[in-house]
Amino acid sequence: MRFPPRTARATRLGATAALLSALLMGGGTVTATAADTSAAAVGSICHSRLPAQAYTTLNLIERGGPFPYTQDGSVFQNRERVLPSRSSGYYHEYTVQTPGSSTRGARRIVTGQQHQEDYYTADHYASFDLIDHDC
């Protein structure tokens, strides 16, 4: 199942803002779960350090396509368990073209449902870097 990732994320921002507001105004406490702490194993990469083709992919994701490969936008299963554990359908994957490759290559962007929750992998899911959109 495909969905426009940024559109779905935008609806979640309102809920996130309400939760943060409640916590800041004297609400309860927030505790980390095992799924949240596994993200510590994921590295990070500055948006400005991505390969040029990743910008093309991110722009296509933002626009909702069209994508060059039929697999783009498909559900990423997280079988490698490198990313935090989430329910099925939470992550979606997109190809980052590799110049000179006759196949899709190994590079991907995997998106989560949170705003700017975009992960880059250059080694076909063996490792991930969370994209820092502020640098």
C-alpha positions as CSV (number, residue, x, y, z in Angstrom):
1,M,0.0,0.0,0.0
2,R,1.4,3.4,-0.9
3,F,0.5,6.7,0.6
4,P,1.8,10.2,0.2
5,P,4.3,10.2,3.0
6,R,4.5,14.0,3.6
7,T,0.7,14.3,3.6
8,A,0.3,11.5,6.2
9,R,3.0,13.1,8.3
10,A,1.3,16.5,8.3
11,T,-1.8,15.1,10.0
12,R,0.4,13.6,12.7
13,L,2.1,16.9,13.4
14,G,-1.1,18.3,15.0
15,A,-1.3,15.3,17.4
16,T,2.4,15.7,18.2
17,A,2.0,19.4,18.8
18,A,-0.9,18.7,21.2
19,L,1.1,16.1,23.1
20,L,4.0,18.4,23.5
21,S,1.8,21.3,24.6
22,A,0.2,19.1,27.2
23,L,3.6,18.0,28.5
24,L,4.9,21.5,28.6
25,M,1.8,22.8,30.4
26,G,2.3,20.4,33.3
27,G,1.2,17.1,31.8
28,G,2.7,13.7,32.6
29,T,6.1,12.2,31.9
30,V,7.5,10.6,28.8
31,T,9.4,7.3,28.9
32,A,11.5,5.8,26.1
33,T,10.6,2.3,24.9
34,A,13.0,-0.3,23.5
35,A,11.8,0.6,20.0
36,D,12.7,4.2,20.6
37,T,16.2,3.4,22.0
38,S,17.1,1.2,19.1
39,A,17.3,4.4,17.0
40,A,20.6,5.1,18.8
41,A,22.2,2.5,16.6
42,V,21.2,4.5,13.5
43,G,23.8,7.2,12.5
44,S,23.0,10.6,11.1
45,I,24.0,12.5,8.0
46,C,23.6,16.2,7.1
47,H,21.2,16.8,4.3
48,S,24.0,18.8,2.6
49,R,26.3,15.7,2.5
50,L,23.9,13.4,0.7
51,P,24.7,12.4,-2.9
52,A,23.1,14.6,-5.6
53,Q,20.7,11.8,-6.6
54,A,19.3,11.7,-3.0
55,Y,18.0,15.3,-3.5
56,T,16.2,14.1,-6.6
57,T,14.6,11.3,-4.6
58,L,13.6,13.5,-1.7
59,N,12.0,16.0,-4.1
60,L,10.0,13.2,-5.8
61,I,8.9,12.0,-2.3
62,E,7.8,15.6,-1.4
63,R,5.8,15.9,-4.7
64,G,4.3,12.4,-4.5
65,G,6.1,11.2,-7.6
66,P,6.2,10.1,-10.3
67,F,8.9,7.6,-9.3
68,P,11.3,5.9,-11.7
69,Y,10.8,2.4,-10.3
70,T,7.6,0.5,-9.6
71,Q,9.0,-0.5,-6.2
72,D,9.3,3.1,-5.0
73,G,6.8,3.9,-2.3
74,S,6.4,0.3,-1.3
75,V,6.3,-0.7,2.4
76,F,9.7,-1.3,3.9
77,Q,9.5,-4.3,6.2
78,N,12.6,-3.5,8.3
79,R,13.5,-7.2,8.3
80,E,17.1,-6.2,9.2
81,R,15.8,-4.6,12.4
82,V,18.2,-1.7,12.0
83,L,15.5,1.0,12.2
84,P,13.3,1.3,15.3
85,S,10.6,-1.4,15.4
86,R,7.2,0.0,14.2
87,S,4.0,-1.5,12.9
88,S,3.8,-2.8,9.3
89,G,3.3,0.1,6.9
90,Y,5.1,2.6,9.0
91,Y,8.2,2.8,6.7
92,H,8.3,3.2,2.9
93,E,11.3,2.9,0.6
94,Y,12.5,4.8,-2.4
95,T,15.4,4.3,-4.8
96,V,18.3,6.7,-4.9
97,Q,19.8,6.2,-8.4
98,T,23.4,5.1,-8.6
99,P,25.2,6.5,-11.7
100,G,26.5,3.8,-14.0
101,S,24.4,1.0,-12.3
102,S,22.3,-1.1,-14.6
103,T,20.0,-2.0,-11.7
104,R,18.4,0.0,-8.9
105,G,21.6,-0.2,-7.0
106,A,22.0,-0.3,-3.2
107,R,21.1,3.2,-2.2
108,R,17.7,4.0,-0.8
109,I,15.8,6.5,1.3
110,V,13.4,5.0,3.8
111,T,10.7,7.3,5.2
112,G,8.9,7.0,8.5
113,Q,5.6,8.7,9.3
114,Q,7.0,11.5,11.4
115,H,7.9,14.8,9.9
116,Q,11.4,14.7,8.3
117,E,11.9,11.1,9.4
118,D,14.0,10.1,6.4
119,Y,16.8,7.6,6.5
120,Y,19.5,7.1,3.9
121,T,21.3,3.8,3.2
122,A,24.1,3.4,0.8
123,D,24.6,-0.3,1.5
124,H,21.1,-1.9,0.9
125,Y,19.8,-1.7,4.4
126,A,22.9,-2.9,6.3
127,S,23.2,0.5,7.9
128,F,21.1,3.7,8.0
129,D,21.7,7.4,8.7
130,L,18.8,9.6,9.8
131,I,18.9,12.7,7.5
132,D,19.4,15.9,9.5
133,H,17.4,18.4,7.4
134,D,18.8,21.4,9.3
135,C,22.4,21.1,8.1
